[in-house]
Amino acid sequence: MNHEFSNIGRQLAGGSGIEELMEDLGNALASGGPDICMLGGGQPAHIPAVNAIWRRRMEEILAEPGVMEKMLANYDPPRGNPRFIAALANLFKTEFGWALGPENVAITSGGQTAFFFLFNLLAGEMPDGRSKKILLPLVPEYIGYANQGSCGDLFRAVPPKIEKTGPHEFKYRVDFDALEVTDDIAAICVSRPTNPTGNVLTDEEIARLSTLAKKHGIPLIIDNAYGAPFPNIIFTDAKPVWDEHIILTLSLSKIGLPGTRTGIVIAHPKIAAAMASMSAVVGLANPNIGQTIALPLIESGEILKIADETVKPFYVEKSRQAQGFVAESFGEDFDYYVHRSEGALFLWLWFPGLPITSRELYERLKKRGVLIISGHYFFFGHDDESWRHRHECLRMTFTMDEGVVRRGIQAIGEEVRRAHAEAGEMVGV
């Protein structure tokens, strides 16, 4: 039998960085092996106080006649549960004063699905024959975007300005001098906080991008999977923004419900309606479980308290702890920088002059049971392979148990030292 795939089949089924990441994550979590240091995925931590809230909600659902049956045995409309959507619109209107209503909100089967819909709705081959792209004003950017184009590569990316902010710390900034919005750009897209780096674009950077998008009559897409008001895994001052030309996406995953696959899109009513139509075609309806669990927490505002008082402080401490392990394990033996940790679940490590590629470092660490993500995957949309920086970085998560994070960071330091030693370089001089 000839299993010949279509162009879109080859694009989606031909392997990808996000598939490798999820395979590693799933296998590591399924095996439960005590010696695996799973530092590669975006798995949120199991925060006991938060898990207790989900358990409480499940008990409430089971105790109230008809609620469990409706959650499991009914289809919701493709846009999402009307009461859940109304609660979200009211929350954002009350919390931020945004002029929006239920017509601006749509639910998707996770944030990843939301971006597949958005990118293919706005970019790719147009009715008049033109081909449009998504502009990433700063790479590295989220690995999960890279292979989502149904018509091939959808992205054009701009390398960042690199600012060294401390002896072993740096920060990426948008290079507005190099940023050009041409006629073939369908939308501008950023994540805030940024996955993979933990970077938070400043209010000024967001304002300039918003003005630029509005000037050119295109949307600014802001991926808020880690941002305010929930899960609020953001460690610096950053004002959430929305307007009719802004498409804001959120998720229940990082507040502790990744298994429910609940994505949220806040956009112009035309975009929100398109999301509902695409959900109907691709999946009939969206999962009910996350919406049912979170509904009273959103209606009461309790979800904001959970984010502010439990989730955010937990990750602030995990980030601080992981940075301490890096300083302890790496010392001054080789050149390294950590991106300023301003949010999300990751440290982004840069090893200037690394004698091997980050992909080779990934393979060496994997043999030791330490799973990280090679940084080169996150530089899509920018084709300059000669830019060494893209092969000198890696992403690691700090959400796992303290001992796992410490052992993994120690192994990273040992392998970087070994790479320098094999290259005949003097270490520690």
N, C-alpha and C positions, 0 to 999 in steps of 0.2 A: 504494500500500500504506500502511495506517495503522500506523505504528510507535508505538503507544501503550505507554508504560512503566508498570509497576506502581509502587506507592508505594516499595517497596524499591529498584526499579530507578532511580527518580528520585533517591532518597537517595544511591545509590552511583555513579550515572552522570551526575549533574548538575553535575559540576565541583567542585573543592575546592582548598583551599590546598595540601594535600599533593600533589595532582596537578600543580598549577602548579610546585611546587618540583621534583618529579621530572622534569617535562618540561624545565625549564630546565637541571637537572643533566645529564640524559641528552643533550640536544642540544649542550650546551657540551662535554661530554667526547667526544661522537662527532665533533664538528666539528674538535676539536683546534686551533682557531684560537689563534695566539700572543697575540692582543690581548684575549681574553676573560678577565675577572677573575671566576672562579667562586667567589663567597663565600657562596652561598646554601644549598647542600645539606649533608647530613650525611655526605658521602663521607669515609671515613677516609683518612689520608695513606698513601702508598706508602712505608713505612719499609723501607729496603734490608735491614737485618738481619732484619726480620720476613719480608719476601718471600723471603729466602734460606732461612728455615725451611720455608716452604710448598713451595718448590722441592725442598728435601731430602726432604720428606714425599712429594711426588709421585714422586720418583725411587725412594724406598723402596717405594711402592705398586706401581709398575711392575715393580720388580725381584723382588717376592715373588709366586711363582706363585699365581694364583687370586684375589688380593686386588683387582686392578683389575676383573676380571670380576664379582666379587661386588658391588663398589661401583657399577658401572654397569648391570649386567644383572639384579639381584635387587631385589625389593620387601623393605623392612623392615616389621615390624609397625607399625600406625598410631601406637602410643605412641612409637616410635623403636627404634633398635638396642639390644637388651637389654644388651650388653656396655658400650656407651657410657653408658646410663642407670645401670648399676651403678657405673661409674667416677665419674660425677658425684656420685651419692649418697655414695660413699666419700670423695670429695674434700671435700665440704661437712661431712660428719661428722667427718673428721680435722682439717680446717682450723679449723672453728668450734665443733665439739662439738654440732652440731644432731642431734636425735633423729629421723633420717629414713632411709628406705630407698628402693629402686627404685620402690616403690609410690607415692612422693611426687613422682616426676619424670615429665614428659612432654615430648616434642620436638614442635615445630611448624615449619611452613615459614616461618621468620623470626619476629621479635618482633612485627611488624605483624599477622600472622595470629593470633598468640597473643592480642593484645588484642581483635581482632574477635571471637574465640571467647569470651573472658572477659566482655566487656561485654554481649554478646548472650545469654550463658548466665545472667548474674546480673540484668540489668536489662531494662527494656522492659515489654511487656504480660505480666502474670502470669496463671496459670490462673484465679484468682478475679476477674479483671477489673481489678485494680489496675494502675497503671503505676509502675514503679520507676526510679530514676535513680542515676547514679554521682556521688558528691560529690568535687569537686576542691577541697581545702582551700586551695589557693593557685594563682591564675593570675597571669601567663601560664604555660601548660602545653603539652605536646607537640602540635604541629599535626596529627600523624597520628591522634590520637584523635578529632578533631572530627566527622568524617562517618561514623563506624563504626556508628552505631545503625541496625539494620534496621527500626526502627519510628519513625524520626525522632530528634529531639534527645534524647540520653540524659543530659545533663550539667547539674549545678548547681554553680556555682563561686563561690568567695569571694575578693574582692580582697585583696591582701596589705597588710601594714604596710610602708611604705617608709622605710628607715633610711639616712640619708646617713652614710657611714662614712669619707669623705675629701673633699678639695676637688673631685674629679671621680669619686667612687666611691660606690655605694650597694648596699644588699642588701635583698631581699625576705624578710619573715618571716611565718609563719602568724599570722593574726589570730584567735586562739582565742576572743576575746570575741564575734566575729561568726560563729563556726563552730557550726552547729546540725545535729544528726543527727535528722531527722524520720522518721516511719514509712515514708515512701516512698523512703528511701535504701537501696540494695542493697549498696553497697560504697563505701569511701573509696579514692582512687587518687592516688598521687604518683610522679613520677620523681625519682631520686636517683643521681647529679647530675641536675639539672633541665635538660631540653631545653625551652626555648631559652636559658636565662639563665646556665647554669653555676653556679647556686645549689646548695648542698648543705644540705638540711635537717639541723639539728643532731641529735645523739643525743637531746636532750631533746624536740625537736619530734616526732621519730619515736616516742619512748616515749609521749608524750601521745596521738598519733594511734592508736597500737596499743591503748592502754588504752581509748580512746573506742570504737574498733571492737569490741573484745572485750566491752565493756559493753553494746553494742547488738546483739551477736550477728551481726555482719556482717564480711566480710573487709576487711583492709587490703591493697591491691595496691601493691607497690613495684616500679616499673620500674627495673631495675638494669642497663640496657643499657650504661652507661658506668662502672659501679661495680665494687666488689670481689667476688670475688677476681680476676676478669678481666672486662674489659680493665684495670681499676683506673685509669681516667683520672679520678683524684680527687686533689685537691691539698691537702686539709685532713684533719684527723682525723675519721673517721666509722666507727662500728662497724656492720658488717653484722648484720642481725637477721632471724630467722625463727621462726615458731611455727605451730601448726596453723591459726590464724585468719589468718595472713599468706600472701599469694600473691606469690611472688618470681619475677620474670621476668629472664632473661639472654639473651645472644645471642653468637654468634661474629662478628658483623659488625664491631664496633669494635675487635676485636683484629686485624682485617685480612682477614676472610673474608666480606664482605658478599654476594658473588656466590653463596655456597653456601646462603643462606637457611636458617639454622639457629637457631631460637629454643628457649629452655629455660624450662619452667615448673616451679617447685617449690611444692607446695601440699598440702593435705589430700588423701588418696587418692581421695576422691569427686570432687574437682575435677580431679585428674590423669587419672582414668579418663574423665571427661567430655571433656577435651581430646583424648584418644585417639579417642573415639567421633566427635567432630566432625571430626578429621583424616581419618578413614575416609570419612565422608560427603562432605566437600568435596574431598579430594584423594587418596583411597585410602591413601597413605602419604606420608612426608616425604622430602626429599632425603637421599641417603646420603653425598654427597661430603664435606660439612663434618664429619660425624660420623666418617668414616673418617680424614680428615686429622688431626683433633684427638685421636682416641682415645688413642694412646700418650702424647701430651703431657699428657693429663688423668690417665691411669693413673700416670705417673711423677712428676707434679707439675711438669713442665717448663713448663707453661702459666703457672704462678704466677711463675716466674722471668722468663719473657718479658714478662709484664705489669709486674712490679715494676722490672726492670732495663733494659728497652728501651722499652716502649710508654709508660709513665707519664713517665719523664724526657723523652722526645721531646716530648710534648704540654705539659709544664710549660714547656719552653723556647719552644715555639711560642706559647703564651699570653703569656709575658713579652715576647716579641719584638713581638707584635701590639699589646699595650698600649703599648709604646714608640712604635710607629708612630702610634698614636692621639694620644698626647701631642705628638709631633713635628708631626703634620699639622693637628691642631685648634687647638693653642695655647690662647690665651685669647680668641679672636675671637668665640665664642658660648658659650652655656650648654650644657654636656653632662655626662653622667655615664655611667660604665661599671659594669655590675653586677660586684661582686666575683667574680673568676674563681676558682672553687673546684673546677672539674672540667668534663668534657665537651669539646666541640670548638668552642665558640662564644664570641664576645663579644656581649653584649646592650647596645646603646647607647640611651641616653635623651636626647632633646633637648627639655628643657622650653621651652615657648613656641614650638616649631617652627611657622612661619607656614603650612606646607603639611602635609598628612597624610603619614604614613609610606607609604601606598599611592602617593601622588603622587611621593614621593622615590624609591620603588622604580622607577616608570616612567621618571623622569629618568635614574636610574643605568643602567637597562637599555639606554636609547638610547646610552649611552656604553660599553656592553659590560661593565658591572659588575653582577653579579647578586647581590642580597641578598634577604632575605625581610622583607616588611612586618610589623611587629609586631602589627598588628590581628588577624591570623589566630589568634594564640595566646591570645586573651582570650575564647574561646568558653565558653558556660555562664553568662555574665554579660552581661545585656542592656543595661546602662546605656551607651548610645552617647554620652551627654554627658560621660562620664569622659574627659577630654582625654588623659590619660596613655596610654591604649590606642592612640592615633594618633600618639604621639611617639617610638615605639621601633622599633628594627629589630634583626634577628639577622644576624650575619655569622660565617662560619667562618674559622678561622685555619689550616686544614690544608694549604692549597696552598703552592706555592713562595714563598719570601720576597719575590721581586720582585712576584709577583701580589698578595700580601696588601698590600704597601706601596702599590702603584699603586691598588688598590681603596680603601684607607682614604683616600688622598689625594683621590680622586674624591668620596668621601662628604663629606669636609670642604669641598671646593669647592662641592658642590651645596647643602649646608646654608648656607654663606655666601651663595650666590646667592639662596636663598629669603629670607633675612633682608634682603638688599639690595633685592630686588624689593618687599618689604613696606615699604620705606622706613625700615628700622631702622638705627640706627648700630651698626656692627660694630666690635668691638675697643675699645669704650668702657665 
